[in-house]
Amino acid sequence: MRTSRILTGIGIAAVALVALTGCNSGSPASPGATGEGAAPADKPLFEVATDVTLDGSPTFDRVAKNGKITIGVKEDQPGLGYKDATTGERTGFDVDIARWVAASLGFGEDKIEFKPIPSANREQSIVNGDIDYYVGTYSITDKRKQVIDFAGPYFVTGQGLLVRKSDDTIKSEDDLAGKTVCSATGSTPLQNIEANFPDTKTVGLDLYSACVEQLINKQVDAVTTDQAILIGYAAQDPDELKVVGEPFTTEKYGVGLAKGDAALQTFIHTMFTDGGDTWTAIFDKNLGASGLTLTQPTIEK
């Protein structure tokens, strides 16, 4: 296991730099990668493997035949999974984890197709074969494991709350009674609020960014999802938004895979276990400005 830095339990003023650093970082496979913890200009964070074989993996057989790999991602989560509307550049910890998996399987950036998938459609997209795997703040749950498999976890965070900066009525999850909270349809955080906060109204939308827009427009009182995601939004608009309270759940992010593809699952588990230095470099590049510590999660087999 490796130790790196994480953004939990610190104020918005400190964490704003975290997400902005992630958004401004280059691709880890690019010689020009920059940002906190980035590799030197002549040394990418990982190399594209050659002559890869993976017996018994229908997913690998498909991507090898297609000559490309299709990865489901988020693109509205600064510092984790983000697409710049002007340049089209994708950045973030999850996106770089996705690139690292692809590179380990022998697929460079020119052979990757990123496909944004709403939270509610992730399992079905994997089952249908629309994507080869999914990396995007995808919490490992027993319910989802009935339909798909996960490799990981590769990151651990917890559910938090984003509110308007001018709102002092919500300081933690204890203040949600009578409030309206927005999250992504089908997401674990939304299900948690619906199940455990009966006096709280909920709104489900396809994108977290749509929830944030409703928050700013005073159509909802709070946005809830993993704290790591919310910090990025607060950093984008610190005059309007703030994160309050401490995480009140534990969320373990995994790589979503087709059910029964044990060969690919084992391959990724081995990659994570043996690649602690790469994991640390990816983390530092995207989320490493906080100065706090995180131990790389232990793989769940």
Buried (B, 14 or more C-beta within 10 A) or exposed (E): EBEBBBBBEBEBEBBBBBBBBBBBBBBBBBEEBEBBBBBEEEEBBBEBBEEBEBEEBEBBEBBBEEEBBBBBBBBBBBBBBBBEEEEEBBBBBBBBBBBBBBBBBBBBBEBBEBBBBBBBBBBEBBEEEBBBBBBBBBBBBEEBEEBBBBBBBBBBBBBBBBBBEEBEEBEEBEBBEEBBBBBBBBBBBBBBBBEEBEEBBBBBBBBBBBBBBBBBEEEBBBBBBBBBBBBBBBBBBBEBBBBBBEBBBEBBBBBBBBEEBEBBBBBBBEBBBEBBEBBBBBBBBBBBBBEBEBEBBEBEE
